[in-house]
């Protein structure tokens, strides 16, 4: 068992209000032992994922893959129950017309196949749309998701999104958020996000979901008003320097990323006035009172006006804290569901590290462990903290009582961020270099990895700690600046490969 870095655990998965009672701590200890025991038992069965070409179960509809054995088979049963389909006949069942189902759920994944099984079999409510966003292209996860989509190829209720390389946790959430926002409000009033290393007590979501729906539906009328107002921009509220190239971009193709519906009338208000703009509306939603962002949701209204997760928080951490800070700057409040103080949601910090790759055949193990080592080395550098300092100044990130405007140096509004392409690409290339090193030589000591990182950070022209003037960089002449691939962005500043790092 590998412990979670305490700073990461505090900032990403545990903004707790108050001290849990002793009985709660005892419960968590007992449950943790049971969970770890269950996960470790998965080591005893190796799952072959490919090829699935023969021996189809005669009771199932024709599928391109044979029914997978053991725990993957159980996972598919649990997943089918969650999305309300019969995977043996290849049919979708109608969802009941109630408020006890999740409208949309996204789960970013890299190497946590076993925990995906655990979570899906732990949940007790139906989910209308499940999206897995694969980050990092680790072969074991690619094979696992391939088996899942092959077995459930008759339905769009579960889907997989992916891009090459490690594009970051915030970008993974944003890919799903853009998909979510294409749905009608009635179909998708709130957006639920989850880590796979969580467990919920029975009845928690059945109690929380009606409250989530009520909190989210309250914002529908406001959205209609904002649609009309934003359509008429630019107007007298728009600063002159943002009129020729409007500060609005939601498609994920540009370095500029903004909300869809925060009007300039509110965007450029003084802080104290803006803090009341959405008073009375909910933004962040939690199924208990621990307000953990390992399992939480945001309302449609809040996402439409506060904007997307800041992808400069790369590769992970602080993206959730940043979004919640923006909620509070707009007046949104958080919703916590009481009644679970003795048995709160359980987050298994660092759970994805348990026996990486051992659920699968040996050819997958080396790549999965190499990705874990390389990505962990980068995450432990806490590049997010330097970006947070640039964005907000020297504040305590989780102190939401301290209201500080972001981006005060260049005037970029709070719902917008401009992706620092060179910085992100430099970190991504450095991580990939470490992963490649661990694949080639799994015994590479940590001291060598740390040396590679320090040398890259100290290299002349290194952009890892660089900053940009977003208000100037977002445009390319009279148009929005398009995102480009890392090879074009970095040019001669690419992080040196292994051959140059003796």
Beta strands, then each sheet from edge to edge (+ up, - down):
strand 1: 85-86
strand 2: 91-92
strand 3: 101-102
strand 4: 105-109
strand 5: 126-127
strand 6: 130-134
strand 7: 158-162
strand 8: 190-194
strand 9: 198-199
strand 10: 256-257
strand 11: 282-286
strand 12: 295-299
strand 13: 333-336
strand 14: 346-347
strand 15: 417-418
strand 16: 475-476
strand 17: 479-480
sheet 1: 1+ 2-
sheet 2: 3+ 5+
sheet 3: 7+ 6+ 4+ 8+ 12- 11+ 13+
sheet 4: 9+ 14-
sheet 5: 10+ 15-
sheet 6: 16+ 17-
end
